[in-house]
Amino acid sequence: MVPKTAIVIGGGIAGCSTVYALAQRGIQVTLLERNDTIASEASGNPLAMLYPRLSGDDTSSQFALAGYLHSLALFKSLNLSPADFDTCGMLQLGFNQNELARIQKVATQNHPNSILKYVTQFEASTLAGIDIVHDALYFPNAAWVKPQQLCKRLTEHKSISILTSNNVDRLLKNGHAFEVYDHKNIIAKADIVIIANANDAQQLCQNLPLNTQAVRGQVSILKYAETSRQLKTIVCSDGYLSPVALKQNARHCHCLGATFSGTATLSTQHNDLQIDGKDHLTNLDKLNNISPFLHDQLQDKIVDGRVSLRCTTTDYWPLVGQLLDPVTLKAKPPRPSAATNSLPWVSGLYMNVAHGSKGFTSAPLCAELLASSICNEKLPISNEMAGLLNPNRFLLREMGLKRLAKMTATLS
Ligand SMILES: Cc1cc2nc3c(=O)[nH]c(=O)nc-3n(C[C@H](O)[C@H](O)[C@H](O)COP(=O)(O)OP(=O)(O)OC[C@H]3O[C@@H](n4cnc5c(N)ncnc54)[C@H](O)[C@@H]3O)c2cc1C
């Protein structure tokens, strides 16, 4: 039966695209966010780039491409203003031997030119509007988006209520309904709950190993230089430089990203999110790989930055789907050949987390996957791919149930 009401915990791109997908299907949704505005943690960066990183025709590349195409179509349909979303295109540079081999391999895979094409350094220079010294893979529709405006637009719907400044502490299933509590009071009640609070998801389902890790990242904001102002596309090496798309204190700026460094802390609430000068230098090194010339022009133009925490899993796939009851599962382990519908699924409890460094391309497709499975519709991706996202996979693998780890409730 299709639920009438839902609670989504976490107001980043995963939560906002999930409430959007559910509201589109006529479900009344309450979005709970601990900060006083949505999109204020990992999804609060000034700009997010929308592009797939492909390595061949493996499942992970297929997922990246499907997510990219889904997000592009969705964001285009939202009529965001040109100041908030621009399909300016992206050049992925063959800036070293490995990257050149990767882009050459991807280019042989017969993707339509509307998705990507291989370009020489001369063609790349014309497309970028500045001198490029490497051949590149060109994605003509790749885009940047302003995450806060995107999340705001995704949640503007009469079936969506947003409750900010609400830190969810625990969930309780009472009969057929879920109750969600802060540290002492009930905040909301609904037929189903979707956990979309990234690194803090583990606290809401403590017996289910999620194997998530917080990965700190910093972007640098740079005032333009005369030549860099001509940049028309996003350019990408091991980092990325956006065209001039931001206005910071009345200054027109580029966004340069991003660093990666691990952090052991489980909860994201008490991490150090101070801007680090060394991380700006790391970003400038990435800019040097894009263009030594731009590096020289922009190295003293950093005016700001922002730090936040990605949430990633040890196998780099997000965690998306219905949850199992780990206590019941461990008390009565199933046989490896058991049918998936014989497992102890918690009816109405779902997750959409761990989007790593690509949440703007992966989370909206995962939201669509969840909403279609909740509403018994055809899934937007293959069963094999949905199985790789199984949020119970680490527990099932720990129990030696490798076949079941690749399956989801929707296959039962
Ligand atoms: C420096 C950097 C650059 C990046 N650049 C890009 C890019 O260019 N393109 C791209 O696609 N991705 C990029 N990413 C990755 C992207 O930002 C993330 O994948 C994405 O934002 C994750 O979204 P999320 O909704 O899962 O998590 P979040 O945005 O972190 O949202 C989780 C939300 O849950 C809330 N929450 C947590 N616990 C609770 C609770 N108990 N109760 C209520 N609310 C709670 C939090 O406050 C938060 O708002 C970048 C990340 C970083 C760090």
The ligand as a Gaussian input file, in Angstrom:
#p B3LYP/6-31G(d) Opt

LIG

0 1
 C       34.436000      20.539000      -0.356000
 C       33.381000      19.726000      -1.026000
 C       33.110000      19.932000      -2.375000
 C       32.114000      19.178000      -3.019000
 N       31.844000      19.403000      -4.340000
 C       30.870000      18.696000      -4.947000
 C       30.536000      18.933000      -6.297000
 O       31.104000      19.805000      -6.946000
 N       29.560000      18.175000      -6.863000
 C       28.898000      17.200000      -6.156000
 O       28.020000      16.528000      -6.715000
 N       29.180000      16.973000      -4.866000
 C       30.145000      17.690000      -4.251000
 N       30.457000      17.450000      -2.949000
 C       29.743000      16.365000      -2.257000
 C       28.369000      16.821000      -1.850000
 O       28.480000      18.071000      -1.196000
 C       27.738000      15.765000      -0.931000
 O       27.774000      14.505000      -1.584000
 C       26.295000      16.102000      -0.625000
 O       26.166000      17.426000      -0.189000
 C       25.747000      15.152000       0.439000
 O       24.431000      15.507000       0.692000
 P       23.640000      14.864000       1.916000
 O       22.275000      15.401000       1.860000
 O       23.828000      13.390000       1.908000
 O       24.424000      15.375000       3.201000
 P       24.365000      16.821000       3.922000
 O       24.307000      17.904000       2.927000
 O       25.476000      16.836000       4.909000
 O       22.972000      16.790000       4.638000
 C       22.713000      16.057000       5.821000
 C       21.794000      16.917000       6.634000
 O       21.315000      16.174000       7.747000
 C       21.232000      17.062000       8.848000
 N       21.247000      16.255000      10.062000
 C       22.249000      15.465000      10.531000
 N       21.864000      14.827000      11.642000
 C       20.604000      15.231000      11.910000
 C       19.678000      14.918000      12.923000
 N       19.983000      14.037000      13.893000
 N       18.461000      15.518000      12.907000
 C       18.145000      16.404000      11.924000
 N       18.995000      16.734000      10.924000
 C       20.202000      16.145000      10.909000
 C       22.464000      17.946000       8.692000
 O       22.327000      19.140000       9.407000
 C       22.494000      18.148000       7.189000
 O       21.775000      19.309000       6.784000
 C       31.409000      18.201000      -2.290000
 C       31.663000      18.010000      -0.933000
 C       32.635000      18.764000      -0.294000
 C       32.878000      18.563000       1.170000

